[in-house]
């Protein structure tokens, strides 16, 4: 049994309540964990979102799922960049066209497989072939608060938040693309090589971020 004290679960039934009317212990926890978010200026829905985000980033039981969705988003970004790169390659002969179409088909099928991946906890790996279809998460369905599905959905959202936030993967990609667009570098290879360390990216990741980017004007 997890000893994690979910803020969202603790606040269930209190999201529509003003801060001053919360029980003392819960009010102090909100003041501490919500800072600098102003509880009384948020709607009940927004308060729930903030509480879930706090849980997403602090629940140790979600670390495995967070890492899975982080890597999952990384693979999708890399595949989309690779697909875009192949789409730009000119096919000057029937052989080159056949190669291009075959490669694009392979990459697109791989992308479909990646998009269908779902998180399976390590404890369930030995029985994953017996997992029922209902265990597959569907974003449009609202899982019960505190359930395993709810916690895994939160982990996926947390991973995406990490990718999107300042210093996350997508932010780093935008930064290196802006560096390339500045016209400072003679080639994408040089740009990736010289800037990857400063952005805490591997060369390969930095170079992938520059696929399909236009030449600086």
N, C-alpha and C positions, 0 to 999 in steps of 0.2 A: 504494500500500500504506500503510495507516494505521500511524503510529508509536506509537499509543496502547498503553500497557502495561497490559493488563487484569489487574486483581488476581484476578478469578475464574479466568481462564485460568492465571495464575501459580500459583494454589493448587490447581489440579486434581490430585487424587491425595493432597492433604495435609489435607483438611478434617477427617479423623478423628484427626489427629496433635496431641499436646499442644504447646503453644507452645515449650517447652524443647527439643523434638526436631525442630523445623523447622530447615532450613539457615539459617545465620547471616543471610545477606542477606534471605531471605524472612521470618525472624523479626523482623528490624528493621523491615521494611516493614509487617508486620502490627501491630507495636507502635505504629508511627507512624500508620497509616491507620485502624486499628480504634478508637483511643482516642476515647472512654472505654469502649468496649465490651470486656468481659473475655473474651478468646478462650477461656480454659480453663473458663469457666463456661457456655459455649454448646455446644449440640449441633452435630454436623457439619452438619446441615440448616440450623440457624440461622446458622452461620458462613458458609455459602454464600450465604444470603439477604443478610447484611450486606455481603459482598464484592460481590454483584450491585448492591446499592443504591449503594455507593461508585462502581462503574463507571457506573451509570445517570446519576449527577449530575456526573461528571467527564469522560466520553468526549466530546471535541469532535465526533466523527463522528456522534453521536446528537442534536446540537442541533436539526437540522431536524425530526427525528422527534419529539423532546420537545415542540417548539413546536406541531407538528401535533396531538398528542394533548392538549396543554393547551387549544388552541382547540376541539378536538373536544368535550372535556368541558364547556367553557364553553357551546357551542351547545346541548348536551343539557340543561344546567341551565336555560338561558333558555327553551327550548321547553317543558320540563316545567312551568315556572312559568307560561308563557302558556296552556298547556292547562288548568292548574288554575284560572286566572283566568276563562277562558271557561266552564268547567264550573260556576262559581259564579254566572254571570250568569243571572238569571231570564228565562224566555221567556214573555211575557204575551200573545202572540198567535201565530197560525200563522206569520206572516211572520218574527217574531223567532225562533221555534223553528227555522224553515228556515235562517235566517242562522246561528244558533248551531251547528246540526248541520253546516252546510257549512264553517264556520270550524274546528270541531273535527276534521272529516275532513281538511281541508287541513293542519292542524298535526300530526296524528297520522301522515299520510303523509310529511310532512317529517321527523318524528322517525325513522320507519322508515328513510328514506334516509340520515339522518345516522348511525344505528346501523350501517348496512352499509358506511360509508366505511372505507377502508383506506389506510394510508400508502404513497405512491408516491414514492420519491426523485426529486429534480429531474432527475437524469440519465436517469431512465426515463420521464419525462413524455411524450416524443415517441413512445414505444412502448407506452403504457399500454393501448391497445386490443388489443395482442397478448399482454398478460400472461395467463398460464395461471391457471385457477382455483386451482391448488395454491399460488399465491403469496399468496393471501389468508390472513392469520393467523387461527388458531383458538385461543382461549385454552386450550382443554382439551388441546391438543397440546403436548408438550414439545419445543422446538426444540433442536438440537444446540448445545452450548456453543461460543460463538465464531462461530456462523453468522450470516448476515444476518438471518434470522428471529429468532434469539435476541436479537440486539442491538436489533431493532425492538420486540420484546416488552418488553425492559428499558426502552426509551424511553417506551413507553406506561405502564408501571408507575411510572416516575419522574414523569411528568406527573400521574398520579393522586395520587402521594405529595405533590407540590407543592400540589395542590388541597386535600388533606386536612390537611396540617400546619398548625401555628400560623402565622397570617399568610397562609395560602393562601386561595383563593376561597371554599371552603366554610366555613372558619373565619370569614372576614369576613361571610359571609351570616348565620351564627349570631349574630355580634356585633350586627349591625344589627337583627336580629329581636328580640334581647334588649332593645335600646334602645327599639324600638317597644313591646314588651310592658311596659316600665316605666311606661307611661302619661304620660310626660313630654311627648309631642307630640300636637298636636290632629289631625293627619292623617298618613298615610303619606308624602304628598308632602313635608310639612315635615320629617319625620324623615329621609327620604332626602337632602333638600337640605342640612340642617344637619350631618349626620354623615358624608356621603360623603367629604369631604376628609380628615377625621381618620383614616378607614379606608383611604385611598388607593384609593377606588373612584370610578368615574364615577357621575354622578347616575342615569343609565339603569340601570346595573348594580345600584346600591343600591335603586332603586325596584322592579326586578324581584324582588329578594330578599324584598320585602315583599308580593308578590302572594299572595293566599290566606291571609295570616296573620290570626288572630283579633284582634278588637278587645281592647285591654287591659281586664282585669277591674277 
